[in-house]
Amino acid sequence: MEKYLGKHLDLRVRLFNILAVGGIVISLTMAAGTVLTGAGFIHFLVNIILAAVSFGLLYLSITTGNYQLGYILTVVFIFLILFPAAFFVSDGYRGGMPTFFVFAVTISVFMLRGRTAFIVTALELVLYVALCVYAYFRPDSVQHFASEGDMLQDIILSFVTVSISLGIIMHYHFRLNYEQQKELEKAREEALALSRVKTSFLTNTAMRSARPSTWFSA
């Protein structure tokens, strides 16, 4: 665990590793859910592909050490391609995929920086809104659930899974920040203590140097 979540790693790297593992678990959970809800083979296949891609991105990032590439590929292949594909086979905006759209935008803000984060999240929002509008005017473009009960199960499974995942990521994020703040505060206190010792030593040295010698005073 220290290799993938250790303090020697950048915060975004540790979050990405958690996200990738979480993505695998979420996708496999959703795949199992499609079996229970009878959502169909295509929906099941999309979730299996999501799990496989998440594992591939994690493996690529760990073996190459190029996490920035992992961030970009995650956005492109999962958030901009696979999530829209899952949207069309999961009853569109009537199913649980809009919850995952929120997940995608939130994670993009965490993983990316500055202007890149702004551009990517804006692109995601535009795409997801466009998908919902398109599905509204073209309801025949989405694969509908067999019953209202199946749709309800998908919605519940989606928001529970995403809520737990985001909760874990946020908790871990704030815990890491708290630990880093404690380490910085400890380092600051040690530096102040060292500075006081040094100042005291220099002051005492200066006082001894300024004190008249007993030999001369005699």
C-alpha positions in Angstrom: 0.0 0.0 0.0 2.9 2.4 0.8 4.0 2.1 -2.8 0.7 3.3 -4.2 -0.5 5.6 -1.4 2.7 6.6 0.4 3.5 10.1 1.5 6.3 10.3 -1.0 3.7 10.5 -3.8 1.9 13.6 -5.0 -1.6 14.0 -3.6 -3.1 13.8 -7.1 -1.2 10.5 -7.7 -2.6 9.0 -4.6 -6.1 10.2 -5.4 -5.8 8.8 -9.0 -4.8 5.4 -7.6 -7.8 5.4 -5.3 -10.0 6.6 -8.1 -8.8 3.8 -10.5 -9.4 1.1 -7.9 -12.8 2.7 -7.1 -13.6 2.8 -10.8 -12.9 -0.9 -11.1 -15.1 -1.7 -8.1 -17.9 0.6 -9.2 -18.0 -0.8 -12.8 -18.0 -4.4 -11.5 -20.8 -3.5 -9.1 -22.8 -1.8 -11.8 -22.2 -4.8 -14.1 -23.6 -7.1 -11.4 -26.5 -4.7 -11.0 -27.4 -5.0 -14.6 -27.8 -8.7 -14.1 -30.1 -8.1 -11.2 -32.1 -5.4 -13.0 -32.2 -7.2 -16.3 -30.8 -4.1 -18.1 -29.4 -6.2 -20.9 -26.1 -7.5 -22.2 -25.0 -4.2 -23.8 -25.3 -2.4 -20.4 -23.4 -5.2 -18.8 -20.7 -5.1 -21.5 -20.2 -1.3 -21.1 -19.6 -1.7 -17.4 -17.1 -4.5 -17.9 -15.3 -2.4 -20.5 -15.2 0.5 -17.9 -13.6 -1.8 -15.4 -11.1 -3.1 -17.9 -10.2 0.4 -19.0 -9.8 1.6 -15.4 -7.5 -1.3 -14.7 -5.5 -0.6 -17.8 -5.1 3.1 -17.0 -4.0 2.3 -13.4 -1.4 -0.3 -14.7 -0.1 2.2 -17.4 0.3 5.0 -14.9 2.1 2.9 -12.3 4.4 1.2 -14.8 5.3 4.4 -16.7 5.1 6.8 -13.8 3.3 9.2 -16.3 0.2 10.0 -14.2 -0.6 13.2 -16.2 -1.1 10.9 -19.2 -3.3 8.7 -17.0 -5.4 11.7 -16.1 -6.0 12.7 -19.7 -6.8 9.2 -20.9 -9.2 8.8 -18.0 -11.1 11.9 -19.1 -11.0 11.0 -22.8 -11.8 7.3 -22.7 -14.0 7.0 -19.6 -15.7 10.4 -19.0 -16.1 11.5 -22.7 -16.6 8.2 -24.5 -17.7 5.3 -22.2 -19.9 7.4 -19.9 -21.9 8.7 -22.9 -22.1 5.2 -24.3 -23.5 3.9 -21.0 -25.9 6.8 -21.0 -27.6 5.6 -24.2 -27.9 2.0 -23.0 -29.1 3.0 -19.5 -32.4 4.8 -20.3 -30.7 8.1 -20.8 -31.4 10.8 -18.2 -34.1 8.7 -16.7 -31.6 6.2 -15.4 -28.6 6.5 -13.1 -26.0 7.9 -15.5 -26.5 11.6 -14.7 -25.2 10.7 -11.3 -22.0 9.5 -12.9 -21.8 12.7 -14.9 -21.6 14.6 -11.6 -18.9 12.1 -10.6 -16.9 12.8 -13.8 -16.9 16.6 -13.4 -16.0 16.4 -9.7 -13.1 14.0 -10.3 -11.8 16.1 -13.3 -11.6 19.1 -10.9 -9.5 17.0 -8.5 -7.2 15.4 -11.1 -6.4 18.4 -13.4 -5.0 21.8 -12.8 -5.6 25.4 -13.7 -6.8 26.1 -17.2 -6.9 22.5 -18.2 -9.3 21.7 -15.4 -11.5 24.6 -16.4 -11.6 23.6 -20.1 -12.2 19.9 -19.5 -15.0 20.4 -17.0 -16.6 22.9 -19.3 -16.4 20.4 -22.1 -17.9 17.7 -20.0 -20.8 19.9 -18.9 -21.6 20.9 -22.4 -21.4 17.2 -23.6 -23.6 15.9 -20.8 -26.2 18.6 -21.2 -26.2 18.0 -24.9 -26.8 14.2 -24.3 -29.8 14.9 -22.1 -31.3 17.4 -24.6 -30.7 14.9 -27.5 -32.3 12.1 -25.5 -35.3 14.3 -24.8 -35.9 15.0 -28.4 -34.9 11.6 -29.6 -36.2 9.1 -27.0 -35.8 6.3 -29.5 -32.0 6.8 -29.3 -31.8 5.3 -25.8 -32.3 1.8 -24.6 -35.1 1.9 -22.0 -35.4 -0.3 -19.0 -38.1 -3.0 -19.1 -40.0 -1.7 -16.1 -40.2 1.3 -13.7 -38.8 -1.0 -11.0 -35.6 -1.7 -13.1 -35.1 2.0 -13.6 -35.5 2.7 -9.9 -33.0 0.0 -9.0 -30.4 1.5 -11.5 -30.9 5.0 -10.1 -30.5 3.8 -6.5 -27.5 1.7 -7.2 -25.9 4.6 -9.2 -26.3 7.4 -6.6 -25.4 5.1 -3.7 -22.2 3.9 -5.4 -21.2 7.3 -6.5 -21.9 8.9 -3.1 -19.8 6.3 -1.3 -17.0 6.7 -3.8 -16.9 10.5 -3.6 -17.3 10.3 0.2 -14.2 8.0 0.4 -12.2 10.2 -2.0 -13.2 13.4 -0.2 -12.4 11.9 3.2 -9.0 10.7 2.1 -8.3 14.1 0.4 -9.0 16.0 3.6 -7.1 13.5 5.8 -4.0 13.9 3.6 -4.3 17.7 3.7 -4.6 17.5 7.5 -1.6 15.3 7.8 0.5 17.5 5.5 -0.6 20.6 7.5 0.5 18.9 10.8 3.9 18.0 9.2 4.4 21.6 8.0 3.4 22.9 11.4 5.8 20.5 13.1 8.6 21.5 10.7 7.8 25.2 11.3 8.0 24.8 15.1 11.3 22.9 14.8 12.7 25.6 12.6 11.6 28.3 15.2 13.1 26.3 18.1 16.4 26.0 16.2 16.3 29.7 15.4 15.8 30.5 19.1 18.7 28.3 20.1 21.0 29.8 17.4 20.0 33.3 18.5 20.6 32.5 22.1 24.0 31.0 21.3 25.1 34.1 19.2 23.9 36.4 21.9 25.8 34.6 24.6 28.9 34.5 22.4 28.6 38.2 21.8 28.2 39.0 25.5 31.3 36.9 26.4 33.3 38.6 23.7 32.3 42.1 25.0 33.0 41.2 28.7 36.4 42.7 29.9 39.2 40.2 30.4 40.2 39.6 34.1 43.9 39.7 33.1 43.6 43.3 31.7 41.5 44.5 34.6 44.2 43.3 37.1 
